[in-house]
Amino acid sequence: MLFEKSGVCSLPSWRTAEITKLDMERTLIANLRAQIGGPRDGALLRFSLGNALLSHGDACGAVIALREAVAFDEHYSAAWKLLGRALADSGDTVGAIAVFERGIEVAHVHGDQQVEKEMAVFLRRLRKTSDP
């Protein structure tokens, strides 16, 4: 709904902020994609792209980017965690469980205790909801 303000139609401020955030997300995703294959391409770039896509609601796109992130660096605990979340959000519970299990192993080996705990919580919740 548009509001009249001084003879000019404008969007309410909450709607303008919503549109601006959406534009910013799209711009961020486009900028990250533009860097793929360049000198800065790597696990962090793919993780950042996956995170942006997941925030934008594109779980399937995030899964692709995050699989590439862990392919660049299989010891990247945070990428395993976000990949598990993206898989869960895309409806692949079995895949998410497998990824969280692997991610917990990776985090444990590298001493990433916080990420390990977070993935254990996600894993418990997934198992609870997937058990008949």
C-alpha positions in Angstrom: 0.0 0.0 0.0 1.3 3.4 -0.9 1.0 6.4 1.4 0.6 10.0 0.2 3.2 12.3 1.6 3.3 16.0 0.5 1.5 15.2 -2.7 4.0 12.4 -3.5 3.3 8.7 -3.2 5.9 6.8 -1.3 6.4 3.4 0.4 6.2 3.2 4.1 9.6 3.1 5.7 9.4 -0.6 6.8 8.7 -1.5 3.1 11.5 0.6 1.8 14.0 -1.1 4.3 12.7 -4.5 3.1 13.3 -3.6 -0.5 16.7 -2.1 0.2 17.8 -5.3 2.1 16.6 -7.5 -0.8 18.6 -5.3 -3.3 21.7 -5.5 -1.1 21.4 -9.3 -0.9 21.1 -9.5 -4.7 24.1 -7.2 -5.1 26.2 -9.1 -2.7 25.4 -12.4 -4.4 26.2 -11.0 -7.8 29.5 -9.5 -6.5 30.5 -12.8 -4.9 29.6 -14.8 -8.0 31.7 -12.4 -10.1 34.8 -13.3 -8.1 34.5 -17.1 -8.7 37.4 -18.3 -10.8 39.5 -15.2 -9.9 42.5 -14.9 -7.6 40.3 -14.7 -4.5 38.4 -17.8 -5.2 38.5 -20.4 -2.5 36.7 -21.8 0.5 36.0 -18.4 2.1 34.4 -17.0 -1.1 32.3 -20.1 -1.6 31.3 -20.0 2.1 30.3 -16.4 1.8 28.3 -17.0 -1.3 26.5 -20.0 0.3 25.7 -17.9 3.4 24.3 -15.1 1.3 22.2 -17.5 -0.8 20.9 -19.2 2.3 20.0 -15.8 3.8 18.2 -15.0 0.5 16.2 -18.2 0.8 18.0 -20.1 -1.9 18.9 -23.3 0.0 19.6 -25.3 -3.2 22.1 -22.7 -4.5 23.6 -22.5 -1.0 24.2 -26.3 -1.0 26.1 -26.0 -4.3 28.3 -23.2 -3.0 29.0 -24.8 0.3 29.8 -28.2 -1.2 32.4 -26.3 -3.2 33.7 -24.6 0.0 34.3 -27.9 1.7 35.9 -29.2 -1.5 38.4 -26.3 -1.3 39.0 -26.9 2.4 37.7 -30.1 4.0 38.8 -28.8 7.4 36.5 -25.7 7.3 34.1 -26.5 10.2 31.8 -23.6 9.7 31.3 -24.6 6.1 30.3 -28.1 7.2 27.8 -26.6 9.6 26.2 -24.2 7.1 26.1 -27.0 4.5 24.2 -29.1 6.9 21.7 -26.3 7.6 21.3 -25.7 3.8 20.6 -29.4 3.2 18.1 -29.4 6.0 16.4 -26.3 4.7 16.3 -27.8 1.2 14.5 -30.9 2.6 17.4 -33.4 2.4 17.4 -34.6 6.0 19.5 -37.7 5.3 22.1 -35.6 3.6 22.1 -33.0 6.4 22.6 -35.8 9.0 25.5 -37.2 7.1 27.1 -33.7 6.7 26.6 -32.8 10.4 28.2 -36.1 11.4 31.2 -35.4 9.1 31.4 -31.8 10.3 31.4 -32.8 13.9 34.4 -35.1 13.2 36.2 -32.3 11.4 35.4 -29.7 14.2 36.5 -32.2 16.9 39.9 -32.9 15.2 40.6 -29.2 14.8 39.4 -28.2 18.3 36.5 -26.1 17.1 34.4 -26.9 20.1 31.7 -24.2 19.6 31.0 -25.3 16.0 31.1 -29.0 17.2 28.4 -28.3 19.8 26.2 -26.3 17.5 26.3 -29.1 14.9 25.5 -31.7 17.6 22.4 -29.7 18.5 21.3 -29.5 14.9 22.0 -33.2 14.5 19.9 -34.1 17.6 17.0 -32.0 16.3 17.1 -33.5 12.9 17.2 -37.1 14.2 14.3 -36.3 16.6 12.2 -35.0 13.8 13.1 -37.7 11.3 12.5 -40.6 13.6 9.0 -42.2 13.1 
